[in-house]
Amino acid sequence: TEQPGMGTAVGGVVGGAMGVAGGATMGVAAASLLIPGVGPVIAAGIIGAALLGAGGAAAGATAGTALEDAVAPGLPHDELYVYEDALRQGRTVVIAVAEDEPQEEAARNVLAQAGAESIDAAREDWWIGLRDAEAEEYTGQGKDFSSEEPLYRKGFESALHPHARGKSYDERAEFLREQYGEDCASDAFKCGYDRGQNYHNALGEKYKS
């Protein structure tokens, strides 16, 4: 739940971040939106349209083909599930687009000074929330989760990539090899991939309109 006055505070932070991130296009396209059941979101141009469009994060889970085609190059596809999870929790998502490294660093500093959580920290929090259940499931099959967790998690997260959602391992085998190399051939990766698909499908059922 956002604290009172958070919208104003976010507006100020975003204004500062946009100022240093540069680009009139970014400034003009930016908008603050309040989505029932999701929370306040700062969206900009094509990124906002992709995240908030029908079947996207606002719906809770299923980004689909429209999202993978629409997302701007600066927003990695393999991180979309982290943004979606934050939106489902009613958290505020701020995206600043920088034209070069100095602008990127300046934007990061503005956001960090305002107490923004990094994408890496958000990803870790997301996994911590799932880890115990996944460990129980994996060890229940007589496997060693403690040593195989990195590959298992990689497989789980790969299933949430827009190009893999709703697809079996065999259907996306070529794509997975291109993205993850030999890691995707391991049993731990495959098991994680299947669980990731189950997770995505469960979210789709939970948040479907």
N, C-alpha and C positions, 0 to 999 in steps of 0.2 A: 504494500500500500504506500502510495506516495505521501509524503508529509505535506501539511498545509503550506502553500506558497511555492511548492516545488515547480509548478508550471512557470512562474515568473523567474525563478532561479535558473531553470533549464534554458529559458529564453535568453537570459543574459549570457550564459555559458556558450550557447550555440552561436549567439551573435559574435562573441569573441573568437570562437573557433572558426567561424566562417570568415571573419575579418582577416585572420592570418592564413587561412587555407586558400583565400583568394578566389577570384572568379565571379563575375557578375551573374553568370548563369546559376551558380550555386545559390547566391543570395536571393535572386529573384524566384527561384523554384522552390526554395525552402518553405515549409509550412508546418504548423503544429496541429496535430489532430488528436482528438480524444475518441477512442473506439470503445464502445460498451463492452465490458468484460475483458478488455485487453489493457487499457491504460493509455496515458499520453505518449505520443510518438512524434519525434521530429523526423520528417521525411523530406527528401530532396529529389526532385526530378524523377528520372527513370528508376532510381533506387527505391524511392518511396512507392512508386507505382508497382514495382515488382513485389516488394514486401507486403504491401497492403491490398493488392489486387485480389479478385475473387480466386479462391483456392489457395491463397498465400498464407502468410503468417497470421493475418487477422482471423482466418478461419480456424487457425489452431494447429494445422499440421501439413496439409497437402499443397505444396508449392506447385508441383506439376511442370509440364512443358512450358507453359507461359512464363513461369518464373525463370527457368534455366535459360530461356532465350532473351529475357528482358533485363536481367541483372547487369549492372555496369561492370566493366572489366576490373575496377578497383575493389570490388567486393567478392572475395573468393567463394566459389560455389561450395567448397567443402566446409565453410563456416556458417552457412545459412541456418542450419539447425540451431546454432547457438543464439542467433538473433530471434528466431522463432520462439525458442524456449523462454527467453527474456520477456517477449511480448505476452506470452501466455501467462506469465507470472505477474503481469501488470507493471512491469518495469519500463523505464524510459530508455529508448534506444536513440543514440545520437550518432550520426554518420557525417563525417567531414571529409570532403574530397580535396586533396592537395595536388598541386601541379608539379612539385619537386620536393626533394628531401628537406630543405630548410622549412618549407611551409608545413610539411608533414610533422616535423619535429615541433614546430611552434604550436600546431593544433593539438598534438599529444600533450604538450606542457599545459596548455589552457585547460584541457579536459582533466588531466591528472590533478591540477591544483584545485579543481572543483570537486574532487573526490570520485570521479568516474572510475568504474571498474574496467580493466582491460579485457579484451576478448579472450585472452589466454586464461585469465582468472575466472571468467564466466564459464569457459569450457570445463575447467577443473571442477567448479561447483556443480555443474550439470552432471558430470561423471560420478562425483562423490554421491550424488543423490540416487544413482542407479547401481553403484558398484556392489553393494552387499547382495542385492537380489541376483545380479549377474554371477557373482562369485558362487552363490549357493546353487544356482542352476548348473554351472559348469562343473563344480566339484561333485555334484550329484551324479554326474556322468562318469565319475571315477578319474577325472582329469585334474591337473595341477594348475589352478588359477593363478597362484602367486608367481609362478615362473612364466606363464604364458599370457598373462594379462595384457602386455603391450600389443601382441599380435591380435588377441581377442578384441581389445578395444579398437584397434585400427580397423578390423573387419566390421565391428558394430557401427562405427562412425562412417565407414565407406558406404554402408547401406542407406545412409541419410543424405547422400549426395544427390542432387536433383536428377542426375543422369542414371541413378541406380534405384531410386525409389519405386517400389512396386514391381521390381524385376528380380527374378531368381538369380542365383550365383551363375548358373550356366548361361543365362541370357546376357549377362553383363561381363562374362569372363574376359573378353578381349579388352574392354574398357578398364577393368580392374587390373589386368596385367600392365597396361600402359601407365596406370596411376601408381601402383604399389609394387610392381616388380614381382620378384619371387615370393615376397611375403604373402601374397594372396593365395598361394598354393598350399599353405599350411592349414592343418586341421583347425587350429585355434582361430585363424582368420575366418575360415569358412563358417565355423560355429558362431562367431561373433556377428558375421554378416547376416546369418539367418535370424539371430536374435534382434539385430537392428531392424530388419524388415518387419518382424513381429511388433516391435516397439512402434515403428512408424504406422503400421496398420491399426494398432490399438488407439493411437492418437487420432487417426483419421475417423475412427468410429466414435470416439469420445467427443470430438469437436465438430462433427459434420453438422451442417445446417439442416 
